[in-house]
Amino acid sequence: MPKRAIILVIDAMGVGSLPDWASYDEVCESNTLASTCAYVAQNHQPIKLPNLQKLGLANITALDGLPALDHTNGSYGKMAELNPAKDTITGHWEMMGIKATKTFPYYPNGFPLAIIEEFKQQTGVGGILGNCTASGTTIINELGDKHRETGFPIVYTSADSVLQIACDIDVVSLETLYKWCELAREIMRGEHEVARIIARPYKSNENWIEGSSPEKAADMKYIRLGDKRHDYSVLPHSKSVLDAVVESKGRVIGFGKIQDIFAGVGVPENIHTDDNADGLNKFIEAIKEPAAENEVLFINLVETDANFGHRRDPEGFAGALEDIDKRIPELLEAMTEDDILMISADHGCDPMAVGSDHTREYVPILLYNRNMQGKDMGTRKSFADIGATILYWFGLESSELSIPGTSLI
């Protein structure tokens, strides 16, 4: 019988600082999940995550309003990151056994003039707007009107190793925006090779009310088109578990930004998603379909990070977690005894931390199968234990992984 490995990444749900946190420009220790739970418990009411709690989430780290359980129906633990980073690319790569062979550069003060001039020359644009560190929803609303007047792209970065280009699709076509990003990807090589170039298309919000002071991104004058976003990532630095699955005639299906994270390598199929809710709908529907061969289903639920972690919004972060938790029973019901589920995160982004950067944290690992008893899996040495578990589950071997990991089973 074909088997299936189901990987659900709740973006940025860290569970406590790694020992080397101070070397990552952080002023104090962090714990994304604990901070979120503490904030809502003190200011509203305790967070409601009964299904993740049953899987063992509350047994990993102390959480206000969410007690640990004596018996869990999943196994639980936490994992350290070996890659010297705290970003999306390195976190996901390590899960699949890839060691990053170089440190990707960051540009907290904007990109060098030489880079901007080369971009202008190659694209033919008369200028650019921005060139700073910014929240994506904020900068398009600050510069959206100017963009309409000039046609100049909005270029910005964030706490990640990224160069992002935002354009109004009524001003610049998607085809042109994607072409500009492809050119930027080739410009940003060598010492300036950021992990990702991201196309950030947006449009006018027809429901926007002039003079309003919206608190949510969806209520702003300009709104991003998440389903039209496209990431241009660097190629993985080594072979991955996903490659091993594909080479063994197994199937790998990514959801959301998974294919972009691996630059398509080892992820031949990908289902685009609009948001967390849409992603979970499509993910659960895929789980309901019987597998014809060994299969990996791999999703990242990004809103906890992009919408709330970077914006230091613990209330929003808690709400996003509760929305995910409500779908867990449906997901588990769709699984068979030949399926394993692993729930984790790729880094931290503590909504109570100083600044807007990711935080260098352990990540949780929850493991579930109908026939397995829940247990404490302790502290794992690497995110790569997820990939090692996939290989074990499928009865595969791979001697080419740069971080081999140890199976959780």
C-alpha positions in Angstrom: 0.0 0.0 0.0 1.2 3.5 -0.8 2.1 5.6 2.2 1.8 9.3 2.7 3.7 12.0 4.7 1.8 15.1 5.5 3.8 18.2 6.5 2.1 21.3 7.9 4.3 24.3 8.7 2.7 27.0 10.8 5.0 29.8 9.7 7.1 31.4 12.5 5.5 29.5 15.5 8.7 29.3 17.5 8.8 27.8 21.0 11.8 29.5 22.7 15.2 31.0 21.9 18.0 28.8 20.8 21.2 29.1 22.8 22.9 31.4 20.2 20.0 33.9 19.9 22.1 36.8 21.1 24.4 36.5 18.0 21.4 37.3 15.7 20.9 41.0 16.6 18.2 40.2 19.3 18.1 42.1 22.5 16.3 39.5 24.6 15.1 35.9 24.5 11.9 35.1 22.7 9.2 32.5 22.7 6.7 33.2 19.9 4.0 30.8 21.0 4.3 31.5 24.8 4.3 35.3 24.2 1.2 35.0 22.1 -0.6 32.9 24.6 0.4 35.2 27.5 -0.7 38.3 25.7 -4.2 37.1 25.0 -4.6 35.5 28.4 -3.8 38.7 30.1 -5.7 41.0 27.8 -8.7 39.0 26.6 -9.2 35.3 27.4 -7.0 32.2 27.2 -6.2 31.0 23.7 -8.3 28.1 22.4 -6.2 25.5 20.7 -7.8 22.2 22.0 -6.9 20.1 19.0 -3.2 21.1 18.8 -3.2 20.7 22.6 -4.4 17.1 22.2 -1.6 16.5 19.8 0.9 17.7 22.4 1.6 21.3 21.6 1.1 22.5 25.2 3.6 19.8 26.5 6.5 21.4 24.6 6.7 24.8 26.4 4.7 26.4 29.2 1.7 28.3 27.8 -0.6 30.6 29.7 -4.2 29.3 29.6 -3.2 26.1 27.7 -2.1 23.4 30.2 0.0 20.4 29.3 -1.9 17.1 29.2 -1.0 13.8 30.9 -2.0 11.9 27.8 -1.7 13.1 24.2 -2.8 11.5 21.0 0.3 12.8 19.2 4.0 12.7 19.9 5.7 16.1 20.7 9.0 17.7 21.0 11.1 20.7 19.7 13.8 21.0 17.1 17.0 23.1 16.9 18.2 24.7 13.7 21.7 23.8 12.5 21.7 26.3 9.6 23.0 29.6 10.8 19.9 31.6 10.1 16.4 32.3 11.0 14.5 32.6 7.8 12.0 30.7 5.6 14.4 29.3 3.0 17.0 27.8 5.5 14.2 26.5 7.8 12.4 24.6 5.1 15.6 23.5 3.4 16.9 22.0 6.7 13.6 20.1 7.2 14.4 18.3 4.0 18.1 17.7 4.8 19.7 20.6 3.1 22.6 22.5 4.7 22.9 26.1 3.6 26.5 26.5 2.4 26.5 30.3 2.5 24.8 33.0 4.6 22.3 35.1 2.6 22.8 38.8 2.8 20.3 41.3 4.4 19.8 44.9 3.6 18.3 46.8 6.6 19.3 50.1 5.1 18.1 49.4 1.6 20.0 48.2 -1.5 23.3 49.7 -2.7 23.0 52.4 -5.3 24.9 50.2 -7.8 22.3 47.5 -7.5 19.4 50.0 -8.0 21.1 51.6 -11.0 21.7 48.2 -12.7 18.1 47.3 -12.1 16.9 50.6 -13.7 19.2 50.1 -16.7 18.1 46.5 -17.3 14.4 47.1 -16.8 14.3 50.5 -18.5 12.3 52.0 -15.6 12.9 55.7 -15.0 13.2 55.3 -11.3 12.1 53.2 -8.3 10.2 54.0 -5.1 11.1 52.9 -1.6 14.4 51.1 -1.4 14.0 50.6 2.3 12.9 48.0 4.9 9.2 48.0 5.2 6.0 46.1 5.8 4.5 45.1 2.4 1.0 46.2 3.1 2.2 49.5 4.7 4.6 50.5 1.9 2.1 49.9 -1.0 -0.4 52.2 0.8 2.3 54.8 1.5 3.6 54.8 -2.1 0.7 53.4 -4.1 -0.6 56.9 -5.3 3.0 57.9 -6.2 3.4 54.6 -8.1 0.2 55.4 -10.1 1.6 58.8 -11.0 5.0 57.6 -12.1 4.8 54.0 -13.0 7.9 53.4 -10.9 8.1 50.0 -9.1 8.1 49.9 -5.3 11.3 48.1 -4.3 11.8 47.1 -0.6 13.1 44.5 1.7 12.2 43.1 5.1 13.8 41.2 8.0 14.3 38.3 5.5 17.0 38.0 2.9 14.7 39.3 0.1 14.3 41.9 -2.5 10.6 42.6 -3.1 9.0 44.4 -6.1 5.4 45.6 -5.7 3.3 47.0 -8.5 -0.3 47.8 -9.1 -1.6 45.4 -11.8 -3.6 48.3 -13.3 -0.3 50.2 -13.8 2.2 47.4 -14.5 1.1 44.1 -16.0 1.8 40.8 -14.2 3.9 39.7 -17.1 6.1 42.8 -16.8 6.4 42.5 -13.0 7.5 38.9 -13.3 10.1 39.9 -16.0 11.5 42.6 -13.7 11.8 40.0 -10.9 13.6 37.6 -13.2 16.1 40.4 -14.1 16.5 41.3 -10.4 17.2 37.6 -9.6 20.1 37.6 -12.1 21.4 41.0 -10.7 21.3 39.7 -7.1 24.0 37.1 -7.5 27.5 36.6 -5.9 27.9 38.7 -2.8 24.4 40.1 -3.2 22.6 36.8 -3.7 19.6 37.2 -1.5 17.5 34.1 -0.8 14.5 35.3 -2.7 13.2 37.9 -5.1 9.5 38.3 -4.5 6.9 39.7 -7.0 4.2 41.5 -4.9 1.3 42.5 -7.2 -1.5 44.5 -5.7 -4.6 46.4 -6.7 -7.0 49.1 -5.5 -9.4 48.0 -2.8 -12.9 48.7 -4.2 -14.3 48.6 -0.6 -11.9 51.3 0.7 -13.5 54.3 2.2 -11.7 57.6 1.8 -10.6 59.2 5.0 -10.8 55.9 7.0 -8.0 54.7 9.2 -8.1 51.0 8.7 -6.4 48.7 11.2 -6.4 45.6 9.0 -4.6 45.1 5.7 -7.8 44.0 4.0 -9.4 47.4 4.7 -6.5 49.5 3.2 -6.7 51.5 -0.1 -4.4 49.0 -1.8 -4.5 45.3 -1.2 -2.0 42.6 -2.1 -2.9 39.7 -4.5 -1.5 36.7 -2.6 -2.5 34.2 -5.3 -0.4 36.2 -7.9 2.7 36.4 -5.7 5.7 34.7 -7.1 9.1 33.9 -5.4 12.3 33.5 -7.3 14.5 31.6 -4.9 18.1 30.4 -5.1 18.6 26.8 -6.0 18.9 24.4 -3.1 22.5 23.9 -2.0 22.3 20.1 -2.1 20.0 17.3 -2.8 16.9 16.9 -0.5 14.5 14.3 0.8 12.0 15.6 -1.7 14.5 14.7 -4.5 14.8 11.2 -3.1 11.0 10.8 -3.0 10.6 11.9 -6.6 13.5 9.7 -7.8 11.8 6.7 -6.2 8.7 7.4 -8.3 6.9 9.0 -5.4 4.8 12.1 -5.6 5.5 15.5 -4.0 2.8 18.1 -4.0 3.5 21.6 -2.5 0.9 24.1 -1.5 1.3 27.9 -1.3 4.9 28.9 -1.5 6.5 25.5 -1.0 7.5 25.1 -4.7 9.1 28.6 -4.7 11.1 27.9 -1.5 12.8 25.0 -3.3 13.0 26.8 -6.6 10.9 24.0 -8.0 13.6 21.4 -7.3 12.0 18.2 -5.8 8.5 19.8 -6.0 7.2 19.2 -9.5 3.6 19.9 -8.5 2.3 22.9 -6.6 -1.2 24.2 -5.7 -1.4 27.9 -5.3 -3.4 29.2 -2.4 -4.9 32.6 -1.6 -4.6 32.5 2.2 -4.5 30.1 5.1 -8.2 29.2 4.8 -7.9 28.5 1.1 -4.7 26.6 1.7 -6.3 24.4 4.3 -9.3 23.8 2.1 -7.1 22.5 -0.7 -4.8 20.6 1.6 -7.6 18.7 3.3 -9.2 17.9 0.0 -5.9 16.5 -1.3 -5.6 14.3 1.9 -9.1 12.9 1.2 -7.9 11.6 -2.2 -6.4 8.2 -2.0 -2.7 8.0 -2.8 -1.6 5.9 -5.9 2.0 6.0 -4.9 4.1 7.2 -1.9 3.2 10.8 -1.5 4.4 13.9 0.3 1.9 16.7 0.9 3.7 19.9 2.1 2.1 23.2 3.0 3.2 26.4 4.7 0.5 28.5 6.4 2.1 32.0 6.1 -0.3 34.4 7.8 1.0 33.9 11.3 4.3 35.3 10.1 3.5 37.7 7.3 0.3 39.2 8.7 1.0 39.1 12.5 4.5 38.2 13.5 6.3 40.9 11.6 3.7 43.4 12.5 4.0 42.5 16.2 0.3 41.7 16.5 -0.1 39.0 19.2 -3.9 39.1 19.1 -3.9 38.5 15.3 -1.3 35.8 15.7 -3.5 34.0 18.3 -6.6 34.4 16.0 -4.7 32.8 13.1 -3.6 29.9 15.3 -7.2 29.3 16.5 -8.4 29.3 12.9 -5.9 26.6 12.1 -6.7 24.6 15.2 -10.4 24.5 14.2 -9.5 22.6 11.0 -7.3 19.9 12.7 -10.2 17.5 13.4 -11.2 17.6 9.7 -7.6 17.0 8.7 -7.1 14.0 11.0 -10.4 12.5 9.9 -9.2 12.6 6.3 -6.1 10.6 7.2 -5.7 6.8 7.0 -3.4 4.5 9.0 -0.9 4.7 6.2 -0.5 8.5 6.7 1.8 10.3 9.1 1.3 14.0 10.0 4.1 16.3 11.1 3.3 19.8 12.3 6.1 22.3 12.8 7.5 25.8 12.0 10.4 27.2 10.1 11.6 29.9 12.6 10.2 32.2 15.2 8.7 35.7 14.9 7.8 36.7 18.4 5.0 39.3 18.3 6.3 40.8 21.6 9.9 41.2 20.5 11.7 44.4 19.7 11.6 45.4 16.0 10.0 43.4 13.2 12.6 40.7 12.5 12.3 36.9 12.8 13.5 35.4 16.1 16.1 32.6 16.4 14.1 29.9 18.1 13.4 26.2 18.5 10.4 25.0 16.6 7.7 22.6 17.7 7.4 19.1 16.2 4.1 17.2 16.5 3.8 13.7 15.0 0.6 11.8 14.5 -0.5 8.5 13.1 -3.7 6.6 14.0 -1.8 3.6 15.3 1.0 5.4 17.2 0.9 6.2 20.8 1.8 9.8 21.8 5.1 10.3 23.5 7.7 12.9 24.4 10.3 13.1 21.6 12.5 15.5 23.5 14.7 18.1 22.0 16.0 17.2 18.5 19.3 18.3 17.1 18.0 19.4 13.7 14.9 20.3 11.7 16.2 17.5 9.3 14.5 14.9 11.6 11.3 15.7 9.6 13.0 14.6 6.3 14.6 11.6 8.0 11.1 10.5 9.1 9.8 10.8 5.6 12.6 8.5 4.3 11.9 6.0 7.1 8.2 6.0 6.5 8.7 5.3 2.8 11.6 2.8 3.4 14.0 4.9 1.4 17.7 5.8 1.9 19.6 8.8 0.8 23.4 9.2 1.3 23.5 12.5 -0.5 21.8 14.7 2.2 24.0 17.3 3.7 22.0 17.1 7.0 20.8 13.5 7.3 18.7 13.9 10.5 17.3 11.1 12.7 13.8 9.7 12.2 11.2 10.6 14.8 9.7 7.1 14.5 
